Structures are given as C-alpha cells and as structure tokens.
Amino acid sequence: MAAPVCVSCGASAPSSTFITSVRNSTSLSSHSASFCRFKFAIRNGAVFTQTGDTQFGIPALRINAVNVGEDEAKSSVRQAVAVDQNKVSTSSPPPPPSAPVKQETDVRVVQIAKDTITLRGRSIDRLKYEVEYGLKRGSTNNSYIIQGATASALIDVMDQAFADAFVKTLTSAVNLEAIKYLVLGHFSPKRVESLKAFLKALPNQGAPIEIFCSNPAAQLVTKFLADDGLENIYKIRNVRAGDVVDLGGGHELKFILTPTPRWPDGMCTYDSSTQLLFSQKLFSAHVCQSDDFDVGGWDAYGEDWRFYFECMLAPSAKQARIALERLNIVAQYAKPSYRDKKGVDVVKEDMKYIFSTVLRSLNLPVSKSLLSDGVVEKLVTTAICPIHGPVVRSTVTELIREYGVWTFEKLKQAEEATVAVIYASAYGNTTALAQAISRGISKAGVGVDTLNVEICSTEELKASLQRCSGFVIGSPTLGGHMPTPIQNALGVILVDEKAKSLPCGVFGSFGWSGEAVDLIEQRLKDCDFKLAFPTIRCKFKPTEATLQVCEESGTDLAQAVKRLKAKRGSESAPKFVVASNVEQAVGRVVGSLCVLTARSGDAESAMLASWVSQASFVPPGITVAVAKDRAVEGLVLVGAKFVLNVLGQNKSTAVAKELLKPFKPGEKRLEGLETREASNGGLILKDAISWMECTVKSRLETGDHWLLYATVDAGDLVDEKTLTAIHHRKTGARY
C-alpha cells in the first residue's frame, strides 16, 4: 500500500494516520509534519505484479503504480474543514486537486562495476509537472549498492512513487543483513516512505544500520522518523568534509559535500576501488531509455543534461561552480574528445587517453600521475552515477567540460544583471514555482541569485539585495501566516532603501488559503515597491499552466531589469543610431510570415514568426528561429508538437495586430481570433492559407535564439490563390 498523501500540501503521511471521514469530526489526525494546517489525507493504492524476467540472475519486479483516491475520503474533503490554531470551522473549500495520471513504472537491477549494482526505478512517462520534467522523456530514480568484503552500503533511496517496488527488488537482489551503511546523498519528504519501508524490511540484527548524510538531511530524517518507533533500527552519522568509511575489499567511500540552495543536503560519494562517483542530483537528467548507460553519448543525452542544468543548477551557478571545484573530476578510460580542438590540442587529448590507459594497465593510480594539477588532487572517475538518468560512462569528459562552460556562462550573466529569488518551502511546491521563475529569468539573459531563507543568513540576504537589479519573494502559507524565515527576510527587504527602487514580484503556494502571499504583496505595496508582474498564487501543486505563468513572469521581470539598465546607460548615448552596413545587409533576408502555436497539458502559447525556412525534402522539414525569452520557447523543446500557420498577403494584419500587443503572463495569445484544434493539440487559424503539424527533432543554440528543426507530420493548403505574406525589414538588428 502506497503512502497516504495530504490533500493540502501533498506530503506523505504515516500510513497509520489517515482518516476516511471528517464529516462529523473535530479531532483530526495529522501527519508528522506538524506545521501543516490540514490534518486529513486521501489514501493511495498500488497494484503489483511480478514478471518472469531476470536481470543478472535476479528476478525483476515490476510495479504498476496507480494513484487511486478513495471515494469516501474524497467526499470527506468536499465537506470542508478549515483548521486554525484554536478551532475547527466548516466553510466552502476549494476543489480538490485533480487525480494524478496513471503511470507505469518498474524497478530493475543492473551491474555497473565489480561488486556494484544499481536499482533503477523507471517511468517512461512524465512523473511530475515540475519545470525540470519539461522534456517529457520520462525519468529514473537510481539507488546503488556496493558490496564490500566486510560490509555493504546502499546509496540513496527512491522516490515514493517506487517505494514498494524498490524494497521488493532490493530484497531479492541482495542480502539485507549485509547492508551495514545507508548513504543519503539527497533526501526529501518525497523519499520518506521509501526510507521507512527499507528500515522496516531490515532483519533484526542487533546493531543499527548507520546512515551517513549531511546535517540538513540528518535533520529531515530525524523529523520524519520521530514517531515511527524506528529509533533502534538506525543511527545517524553527520558527515563532514573528507569523511571516509571502509567497506573492505578496497571499497573506501569518500564523502564530498556539495550543497546548493535547492538541495542544501547535497553530498557526493566516491568509491576509490571502482573509481565511481555517486553524484546525487549533479549530472542528472530526467530521461528514461532502454539503455542504462549513456549509449549514444552526447547526441543521445546532451539535450537532457543541458535542460536539467538550466532548470535546476543555472539559478545556483555560484554553488555549482564550488561543487565542480570540490569534485575536480577527470575521466578515466575516457575516449579522446576532439570537440572544438585543433592542432596540438588534438594531440594532447590523445596523450591523456594513452597515459590514462597505460597507467591503469600497470595498476598505477592516475590521480598521482601527470593528470594532477598540483593544487587539488583530481578525482579520477570511470563513471558518474547520478540519482536521475543514465550512468555516465562514455561521456564523462564532455559532460564535465560542458558543466563548466554552462556555469561560466551563467556567472557571466550575473555580472551584468542579477535577480534575487528569495523563498522558503514546506513541501516543495513553492520551490517548484521558484525554479520556474528562475528559468524565465535565466533564459532572458539575466543572472539568478537563489536564496533559500531557511538556510541562508541575514547577511547573505542583505549582500544579495545590494548587488541585485531586481528580486522576487515567495512563501507557503502555514497556519494562516508566513513562516518565520520569510517574515525575517521581508523585514530586511522593507528597510532596504535600494530594494525599494528595484522591480520585484511575489509568489506562493498554499493548500486552503493564501494569507502569506497576500500579506507580502500588501506590505510591499504599502512601502511603494513596484511589482513587475501580477502576484502568483498557486493552490496545491502547480500545473503546467501555473509553471508557464511563473516562467513568463520571470522573463517579464528580467526584461524590466534590462530595460532599466538600458535606460540608465542610454542617458549619455546619442539619441539616433544608424544601422551598420552589416545590419542593413542582414535585414534584406526575408521570411514567410507565420504563426506558431503550441500546447502542453493546460499550458498554451503562440508567437508571430518570420524566421522560417524549409530545411529538408525527405522527411519534409522546416526550421524556425525562436528567441530564448519568448513565452512559447518552453513549449517547443525536443519532442514537442506545434502547428505552423502560414499567413497570406492582405490577410495578416488582424492576426499580427493581435499577437503584437502586450500580454500578461500566461494570457492566451489567440483569444480574439477564430481557431480550431489540430490533432497534435496546437491551434489552426481560420485565416491561415496553409498549416502544418510539426514535431521538434532538434534544437541548435544560435546566440540569443534557438533554431528548431522540425519534421512536418501533417498539413493542408487552404487557400491556393493567395500568396504568402512576406516580412520585409530595413535592418537585421530587430524583427
């Protein structure tokens, strides 16, 4: 039986605390997170089947996890129970969240090195609606087991979606009595049920299992296991930088702390025997393919790694750089990478590969070889084992290099302009909003300084406000109030004179009421702060449409910051600037005037496009250039569907006028035009002379635009007599 889920905050509740009816009750059961106001839960069920398949001689278990809300509990929710600190009163509640989509998942076992296996929880569908799942290529949750001569260690537990299958597969794969250590490189409320199930499955062996984790993770573990009678089963070991545990047989685990505002508990683990790096969230990707390793290399997974970085680590570029410096990874056995290499650099790549191979064949440690930089010893790595995505074996060198490049680019953006994203989150919903806003800011070319006020100091907040060019602040609502860390942060903001001149925004999530968001908004307005976008209020978990609003709001704020900086910089600049010869020459390149429409779930957008061209005969394909800060950009990722409507001469004015007006974040672009739905979910304009249903096959980064290559799946010529509308320009410096 899967864990009950709180309908207010989405947190897992202990299985003994749910109630099936609150219709006549004023004494409501609560889950262990005592600061949630709402004390009831809906049960979830799961159906299991066991396949006859085997993986390395081990039976493969398959779980068909289907979230099922029980009718009686749902009926109870609709009765409305509003809870405050002193009383229980009935009122008309908001509608309960929509039922989760059924998803098929499985857990399988894969051998990745000597004495080391991975348990891979796989979902071919999108598990969640958070922004990092936007590519919709599925996901994996990876745990690892290292079997030493004297003890075994389990590295990480899976998400609650895989909890039962995880424990069943683990039990069939290894002898649980041999597992003496549990290493938590990352831990969150979503992994509580898997941890509990694992601890309960352990045989009674006298000595408790030792849990190695960072201090933030230790606090979470202690909090969520406090009332479950498991205190005699485990013992927490707070890890400090450089701590080591010996499993015997040469397997010595070294721990490297790599915290970020998004994951303050981040910790990597390195096995000196196999030279495997267990990187938790770093180098992850939400993608589920038939291969367990990075077969196909950069061509197969490069887009997934890049997208995950942009969503999750770009807002914390400073901390990402520190993590890379602490790890200081160099690939072992990595095949030469000649990307962007010429002449002597090609020879250097070959020599590194030869040295690595020869020294390894002689059983000499490469970390003591010429690959050392003399300052920080290199972490020689045969493979990177992340918590999501494939085990990285053939692309280690390239992935490490690109992480460095991406981080440098984001830090460079931050030098020019930065927006501070200030927030606290109870169960991750406000964090999801913050991530989406951060992505909108980042894709507009502005740096992000992420500040989780639960872990950052007042001095850090003050320093960030002094160097930033704008800020947003987000909060959950707990007991009708904002959390204490947010109250303190708001106090700092309100007395900061520089902050009052900055464009800003407010956002937050809640289960029943949103007083915290309203309070923050009102206090900022009372002090004459200027909001750059309408305040974002999210009930329960964010949907795709909510995340779209967040992303567009972040982009609007970033553009406001850039306009403000440009205005200040133009005060001494000449008022009239003549386009250069190059700009005038480029401006003579013309394109068909089209409208691109795209939809994903309950999110939709459209844009006027003129940088369109046919790109291939077989299959029929086109290219479309999309500016990075366009609202529709997040809906035309690789694999996405869209419709391209071609406009005709003398028929384009009304459409262009509608699409060129300013829009609020999330506002529908085609509301004033007559449309019909295409088979791929996009919208076909009645006034289009032809239309094409397309699928994005690849994206090429070209300066401030993405160049999409898409194949045409279907289409029709509606008006064969009207010629295509052409967009003529006088300069290539603007549309």
N, C-alpha and C positions, 0 to 999 in steps of 0.2 A: 504494500500500500504506500503510495507516494505521500509526501508530507502535505498536511493542510496548509492553505495559503490565506493570509489575512487579506480580506477584500478591501481594506483601507490602504495599506501600504505595500502589499504584495510580498511581505516577508513570510518565510516558512514558520509555522507554529509547531510546537511539540505535538506529537500525534495524540497525546492524552488530553489536550486542552480544547479541542474543537467542540462546538456545540451545534446541535442540529436545529434548535429553535430558540429564538429570543423573543418570541411573540408575547409571552407573559412574564418575562424575566427582567429583573432589575439588577441581578447579580451575574455579571457576565465573565466568562472565562477569558483569560488573557494569554498571549504567547510570551515568551521570556523577554522580549524586547519591551521593557516596561514603559518606555516613553511613547509607545503608540497609543493614541486615544481610543482606538476602536477595538473592541475586545472579542469579536467573533470571527469565525473563519469558515470557509467552504472547503469541504473535503475534495480531494482529487483521487482518482483511481488509476490503476495501471494494469494492463493485460500483458502477461509474459508467455512466451513460447520458447522452447529450446530446439535449436536446429541440430541436424546430424553432422554439421560441418566440424572440422577440426582445424586448428591453426598451430603448427609446430607440435602436433600430438596432443593438443589441449582442446577440449570441447569448446566450441564457440557459442556463446549465449547471445540471443537476440531479444531485444525488448521493443515491443510496440507500445510506446508511451502515449497514452491518450488522456488528456486532461478532461475530467468529467465533473462538472459541478452538480451536486445533488439537488433535486427539485425542492426538497423540504428546506434545505439551507438557503437556497435562492429566495424562496418565499419568505423566509425569516428576514433576509436582508431588506426586502422591499417594505418590511414593516417599519423601517426607520428607527434607528436607535442613535440618538445624539448623546455623546458622553462628554461631560466636562469634569473638572477636578472634584466637584462636590455633589453632582446629581446626575440622574439619568432622565432625559425627557424625550418624548416622541415628536417627530417632525417629518416633513416630506423629504426623503433623501434623494440624492442624485441617482440616476440609473446606474445599476451595477456595471462593471467593465464587461466588454464583450467576451464571449467564450474563446479560449485560445484555439488556434487552428491545429487540427490533428497532425502530428508529425511522427514519422517513422525513424527510429534510431536503433543503433546497435552498438555493441562493445566487442572489440576483438583484440587478440593478443598477437604481438609482433616481436620477433627477436631483432634487436638493433645492434648488439655487440656481445662480446663474451660476458656471460653472467648478467646480462642486462636485457630486459624486455620492456615493452610499453603496452599499456592498455589504452586503446583508442576508442573513445566514445564518439560515434559518428552520427551526424544528422545531415542528410542531403538537402534538407530544406532550411530556410532561414529560421534560426531558433528564436530570435528576439527582434524587436524593432529598433534597437539602439542604432545610432548612426554608423557604427563600425561594421554592421552587418549589411550595409547598403548594396554590396555587390551581389548579394543573394546567391552565393555559390556554396551554401551550406556551412558547416563548421565541425570541428572536432574538439573534444576535451581529452587531453592527454595526461595520463599518470605513468610513472616509471618505477620499475623495481630493479634494484641492484642486489645481487645475491653474493655476498662475500663469504669468506671461509669461516668466519665466526658469527656473522650476523647478516641479516638482510635489511634493506631500507626501502620504504615506499616514499616516492617523491610526488607529492600533491594528490589531492582527492578531486573527484569530478563534480561538475555542476549537478544541482538537484534533479535535473531532467534525466540524468543517468544513474541516480543513486542506487536503485535496487540492482540493476544490471551490472553496475560497477562492482558491487560487493560479491555478487554471484560469480562473475567472471574471475575476480581476484581469488576467490576461494578455490575455484577449480584450477587456477593457473599455478599457484604456489602454496607452500606450506605456511599457513599463517603463524604458526608457532615460531618460525624462523625470523619473522619481522620484528626486530627489536627497536627500530627507529622509524619515525614518520617525519619527513621534511616537508614543511609547508612554505614553498616559495611565494605563494599567493593564497590568501584566504579571504572570504567574504561571506555575508549571510546566505548567499545562494549555494554555498558549499557545506552548510551546516548539516543538512540531512545526510549527505554522503559521509561526512566525518563521524556522525553518530552511528550510522549503520556499520561502518568499518569497525569502530571501537566495540560495538556490541557483538560483532562476529568473531572477535579475538578470543581464542581459548583461554581458560583460566590458568595462567602460567606463573602466578606469584608476582614476579617483578612487573611493574607497569611499563608500558611502552613509552619511550622518550620522544617527545615532539619537539623538533628543532625548528624555530621560527624567529622572525624579528619581533621586536617589542610590540608594535601595533597589532600584528597578527596574534600574539600571545594574549593581548587584552581582549580581542574578539573571541578567541577560543574560550577563555575563562568566562566571559559574559554569557555566551550561548550554551555552554555546557554546565552552567552553575546549578541548575535544578534537575539534572537528569540522572543523578546517582552514579555518575561515571568517574568520580574523582579518584577512585582507587585503581582505575584502568590505565591512566596516563599520567605523565609527569612532563611539565613544560620546561624546555631549556631555551632561555632567551639568548639568541645568537649575537655575538659581537664580531666586528670585522676581523677576518683572519682565523676564526674558529674552525677546528678540524675534528672529524670523527672517523675512526678507523674501523672498517668492516672486516678486515682481514683479507688475505689473498692479494694484497696490493691495492685494494679499493679504499683509498683515503679520500674522504669527501671534504672539500674546502668550500666555505660559505663566503659569498660576496654580497654585501648589502647594496641594493640598487633602488632606493625609494624614489617615487615621484609623487606629485600632489594627487594624481589619480589613483595610484597604488602605493600608499605610504609604507605598506608592509613588504614591498618588493625585495626579493632575495634570490640570487642565483647560486647554483651548486655545481661544483666541478669535481669530476672523478679523475684523479691522476693516473689511474691504471688504464682506463679506456680512452682517456682524453675527451670525454663527452662533457659538454656544457649544458646544464639544465637551466634554461634561461627564463622560466616563468612567462611573463607577458611580452618580454622583449623578443623581437624577431618572430612574432606570431603572425598568423593570418587566418581569417575566417574563410576557409575553403575546405571542401570535402571531395576528394577524388579517389579513384580506385587504388592509386599508389599511396603507400605510407611514407615514402621518401620523396625528395624533390626531383623526381624523374621528369626530365624535360627542362630542368634548370630555370633560368631567368625568363625564358619565353613562356613557360607554363605558369609560373607563380609570381613573376615580377610585379604585375599589376596588383595582386593581392597583398603582397608585402608593403608596397608603396601606399595603398589605400589604408591599410591598418595603421601605418605610421602616421599618415596625415590626420586620421581621426583621433588617435589615442596618444601619440607622443609629440606631434608637432606643437600642441599647446604647452608642452613641458620641455621645450628644446634644451633649456639650460640643464635640467636634471638628466635628460637623455645624454647630453654630452658628458656629464660627470660619470654616468653609468658606463659609457663606452670607454672612458679613460680608466676606470677601475678594472674593467674586464680585460682591456688591451689584448684582444683576440688576434691570433694568427692561425691561419688554416694549416693543418697537417694533411698531407696527401692531396691537397687541392690542385686540380689541373690548372695549367697556366691560363690566366685570363688576359687576353690581348685587347680588351675594350679600351679605346682611347689611347692605345700605346703605339709608339713608333720608334724605329731605330734601336738605340741602346736600351730603351725601356722594355722592348720585347725580349732582348737577351737577358735582362735582369729577371723577368718573370720566369724564363726557362731555368735560370740558375737557382732561383729559390726552390723551384719544384725538384730539381736534381738534388740539392743539399738536403731537402726535407726527406726525400726518398732514401738517399744513401745513409744518412744518419739514423733513420729509423731501422733500416736493414741491419745496422751494426748495433742496434739497441742503445744508441746514444740519445740522451734527451735533447730534443730540438730546442727547448727553452733555454738551454745553456750554450747554444750554438751562435752562429753569426746572425741569427734572426733576432737576438736580443737587442734592444735599443739602448741598453746601458743605464736606463733610468728606472723604468718599471718593467719587470720581467713579463715577457709575453705569455699569454695563456694559450698554449698550443692546443688546437681543437680539431678533432677528427669529424665531429658533427655537433650541430646545435639542436637541442631537444626542447622546443617551446611547449607552452601549455595549450596552444591552438595551432592547427595547421600541420604541414608535413615536417618530418625530421629532416633538417637541412644538412646534407652530406656533400653534394657535388657543387653547391653554390655558396659555400661559406665565405670565400674571399670576396666574391662580388657583393653579397648581401652586407657584409661588414663595411665594405667601401661605400656602398650606396647609403647606408645608415649615416655614415659620417658626412656625406655630401648633403643629404636631406637636412641633417641637424645644422650644418653650417648655413644653409640657405635660410632656415627659419631664424637663426640667431642674427643673420644679416638683416632680415626684415625687421626684427625687433629693434635694431639700432636706429632705424629710420622712424618708426612709429610703433607703439605698443598699446594694446588694450588689456587692462587687468580684468580677469574673470574671477570674481570673488564669490564663494559659495560654501554651503555645508549641505550634507545629505544624510538622511537617515537610512534609507534602503536602496539608494542608487538611482531613484527616479530624477531627483534634482541634478545629480551628476550627469545623467543622460542628456538633460536639457543643456547643461553647461558644455558638454562635449560638442553638441550640435551647434551651439552659438559660436564656440571656439573655431569650429571648422569653417563657418561662414566668415569669420574674421580673417582667418588664415588664408583662405582661397582668394580673398580680396587684396592680398599682398601686405597685410599688416601683421606684426608680431603679436603673440599672445603670452601674457604672464598669468599662469594659473595659480590661484591661491585658495587652497582648501583651509578655511579658517579654523578647522578642528585641529590642525597640526602646525599651522604657521604662526609666528609670533606677531605681536602688535608692531614691533619694529620693522619686520618684513613688509607688513601691510603699508605702513607709513612710507617706507622707501619706494614701494611699488607705485603708490599714488603720486609721488614726486616725479617719477620718471615716465609715467604712462601718459598717453594722449586721450584716454577715454576709459570707462570702466562699466562693468555690469555686476550686479549683485543678485544672488539667488538664494532662496531659502525654502525648506519644507515648513509646514505648519504642524506644531506639536502642542497638543493641549490648548489650541486656540491662540498660541503665541509663536514667535520666532525663537529658535534655540539661542541659548546664551552666547555662543561664539559669534552668531550673526548680530545679536544686539550689540556686542562689543565692537564688532567691525563697523557697524552702521554709525556708532558713536564716533569712531575715528574719522569716518568719511565726512560726517556732518560738520566737524570743526576744522576740516582741512580747507583752507581758502583756495588753494589751487584746484582742488577737486570740483569746486562749485563752477568753475569755468569749463569743465570738460563735458562732452556729450556722454550720456550714460543710459542705462537700461535696467529693468527689473524683471525677474522671472522667478518661478517657484512651482512646486508640486504639492499636492495635498490629497487627502482621501475624502474628507467630508466638507471641510470649509477651508477657506484660504486667507485667514486673517493676517498671517505673516506677510504675504505678498502685498496686501492692501496697506498694511501699516508702513512697510518700507516705501512703497510708492508715495503715500501721503506725506511722510516725513521729508522725502527728497523734494517734493513739490513745494512744501511749506518753506523750505530753505532755498527756493529758486534754482534748483538743479534742473537742467534741460534734458528731458528724455528723448532719445534719438529714435525710439520705436515704441509702439504700444506695449504695455506690460503683458507678459506672457503668464497665463495661469493654466496649469495642467492638472486635471483630476485623474487620480490613479496613475497608471503607467502611460507614457507618451505613445501616441500612434505615429505613423509615418507623416500624416498631415501636421501633427504637432512639431515633429522634428524639422519638417520643412519650414514652418513658421520660425523656429529657432534659428535655423541656418540663414534664412533670408534676413532675419533681424540682425544677426551678427554681421552680415555683409553690409546692411544699411548703416550700421554703426561704424564699420571700418571705412566706408565711403565718406561718412560725415567727418571722420578724423582726417582723411586725406584732403577733403575739401578745405577744412580749416587750416591745415598746414600749407596747402597751396595758396590760400588767400593771404596768409601771413608772408609767404615767400614772394608773392607777386606784387607786394606793395612798392617794391623798388624796381620791379621789372618793367620793361616797355609794354604799353597797352596793346600795341598791334604787332603781331609777329607774322612775317610772310613765310609760307610753307617753303621748305627747301626743295631743290631740284629733284632729289630722291623721292620726297613725299609726293610731289606733284606727278612724278612718273608712275609711282605705285598706284596713285589714285585713278589712273586710267584703266586699271584692271577692273572689269565689271563682272557682275554675277547676277543670277536669277533671283528675283525677289520671292521669298518663300516664307511660310510659317511652319515652324517645328512645334509639334505638340507631343507631350509625354505624360504618362501617368504611372504611378506605383502605389498600389493599395488605395488609400484615401488621399494621397498627395498627387497633385497635378500642376502642370505649368506649361507655358508656351513662350515662344520668342519669335521675333521677326528676324529672318536670316537672309543674307545676300552673299555670304562667302560659301557658296555651294557649287559643287562640280561633280560630274561623273568621273569615277575612278577606275572602273573595270567593266569589261564586257561579260566575262564568264567567271564567277557569277555576276549578274548585274549589281554594281556597287557605286556608291556615292561618297563624297567627303563633305563634311560640314564643319566649319570652324565655330567654336563656342567659347566666348570669353570666360575666364576662370571664375569671375564674380557674377556670372549670370545665375538667375534663380533656377533655371532649368538644368544647370550643369550636373547637379546631384542626381537627376533622374535619367541621365544618358551615360551611365557607366557601362563598362564592357558587359555585354549580355542583355542590356536593356532594350526595350522596344519603343519605337516612336513613329509618328506619322509626319511626313513632309508634304505640305500643301503648297503647290506652285500657283502663284497669283498671276493674273492676266493683265495686259495693258488696259488702262481705263477702268479696271475693276479692283485696284489695290488700295485706293485712297482711304476708303472707310475702314478697311482692315488695319492698315498701317497706323491710322489715327488712333484706333482703339488700343493697339499694342504699344504705342509710343508714349502713352500717358503714364504718369507715376502710379505705382501700385503699393499698397500696404503689404507687409509680409504675409504670405500665404493667400493673398487675394487672388481669385480666379481671373485669369487673363482674358478669357474669351466669353465672359458673361454677357456682353452686349452683342454677340454675333451668333448667327444660326449655325449649328453644328450637328453632326451625328457621330455616334461612336463607331470606331473601326474594330475589326476583330481582335487586334492586339491591345485594345484599351485606349489608344490615342483618339484624338478627335479630328474628324474630317470637316473642313469648312465648306459650306454650301457654295461660297463664291470662288472656290479654287477651280482652276481649269484642268488640273490633274492632281492626283495624290498618290503617295507611295507608303506602304507599310514597311518599316525597316528594322533591322536588328544590328546593334553596335557590335562589331567584331574586334575592333582595337581602337586605342586612343594614343595619339602622339602629342607629347608636350611641346608646344611651339611658343616659347616666350610667355606672353600674357594670355594665350588661348590654348584650348585643347582642339586638336584636329581629329575628328571622328571619322573612321572608315566603317561604313555600314552596308550590308547587303540588302537588296530590295526583295522582300518576301511576296508582296502583292501590290497591285496598283491599278489605276484606271485613268484614261483620258476622258474627261468630262466634256470639255469644250474644245473641239479640234479647230475651230475657226479663229479663236482669239490667240494672239501671240503672247509669249511670256513677258511679264513685266521685268524690266532691267533697271538695276540701281546704278546710276551714274554719279561719280564723285569727282571733286576737284583736287582732293588731297588724300593721301594714304595714311594720314595721321589720325583719322577718325572715320566713323561709319558714314 
